[in-house]
Amino acid sequence: MRSLPSLIAALVVLRVAVPGAQTVRVDFEKDEPGTPPQGFSFALTGQGKPGVWLVRNDDAGHGNVLAQTDADTTDYRFPVAVYNDVTAKDVDVSVRFKVRR
């Protein structure tokens, strides 16, 4: 079986594009490593397994990160983590991530 890369997200920043806009910063520093993050739900588009999303401690420079750790090799598979605690329109989203093999 071939190994698939893990997607690791360190930080998500949402900015609502309206006058007096509010900025929401989502990080994983208060979440316990080895568990799914609080305030997220998980889904799958495509085929295969839904994915396993866990908080991990990356390194001193990044702290806790969100990692998709399932190595399912199914083609056309897109595991998704959805932040539940925001409803908005006309937003700018900034995400820092890396792929780790």
C-alpha positions in Angstrom: 0.0 0.0 0.0 1.3 3.4 -0.9 1.5 6.1 1.8 -0.6 9.3 1.3 0.5 12.6 2.7 -1.1 14.1 5.8 -2.6 17.5 5.5 -1.7 19.7 8.5 -3.4 23.0 9.2 -1.8 25.3 11.8 -4.1 28.3 11.7 -7.3 29.4 10.1 -8.2 33.1 9.9 -11.6 34.3 8.7 -12.2 38.0 7.9 -15.8 39.1 7.1 -15.6 41.7 4.3 -18.0 44.3 5.6 -17.5 47.7 7.3 -16.5 47.2 10.9 -15.6 43.6 10.1 -14.8 41.1 12.7 -11.8 38.8 12.6 -12.1 35.2 13.8 -8.9 33.3 14.5 -9.0 29.6 14.8 -6.0 27.7 16.2 -5.7 24.4 18.1 -3.6 25.5 21.1 -6.4 24.7 23.6 -7.2 21.3 22.1 -5.7 18.1 23.5 -3.3 16.4 21.1 -4.6 13.0 19.9 -8.2 14.1 19.9 -10.5 15.8 17.3 -10.6 19.6 17.7 -13.6 21.3 19.5 -16.1 23.1 17.3 -15.5 21.1 14.1 -17.5 18.5 12.2 -16.1 16.2 9.6 -17.4 14.9 6.3 -16.3 13.3 3.0 -16.9 14.2 -0.6 -16.1 11.6 -3.2 -15.4 8.0 -2.2 -13.6 6.0 0.5 -13.3 6.5 4.2 -14.3 9.9 5.8 -10.8 10.6 7.2 -9.4 10.9 10.7 -8.8 14.4 11.9 -6.7 14.8 15.0 -4.9 17.6 16.8 -1.2 17.0 17.0 1.8 18.9 18.5 3.9 19.8 15.4 6.9 21.6 16.9 7.8 24.6 19.0 7.3 27.0 16.1 3.8 25.8 15.2 2.4 24.3 18.4 -0.8 22.3 18.0 -2.0 21.7 14.5 -5.0 19.9 12.8 -3.9 16.8 10.9 -5.8 14.5 8.6 -4.1 11.2 9.3 -6.0 8.5 7.5 -4.0 6.9 4.7 -6.9 5.6 2.6 -5.7 5.5 -1.0 -9.2 5.6 -2.6 -9.2 7.8 -5.8 -11.5 10.8 -5.8 -11.5 11.1 -2.0 -11.7 14.5 -0.2 -12.0 14.4 3.6 -13.3 17.7 4.9 -13.1 19.5 8.4 -15.8 22.2 8.9 -15.5 24.9 11.5 -19.0 25.0 13.0 -18.9 28.2 15.1 -19.1 30.8 12.4 -21.8 31.9 9.9 -20.8 34.6 7.4 -20.8 35.8 3.9 -18.3 37.7 1.8 -15.3 36.4 3.8 -11.6 36.3 3.3 -10.1 33.1 4.5 -6.4 32.6 5.2 -5.0 29.1 6.1 -1.5 28.0 6.8 -0.9 24.4 6.0 1.7 21.9 4.8 1.7 18.4 3.3 3.8 15.9 5.2 4.7 12.5 3.7 
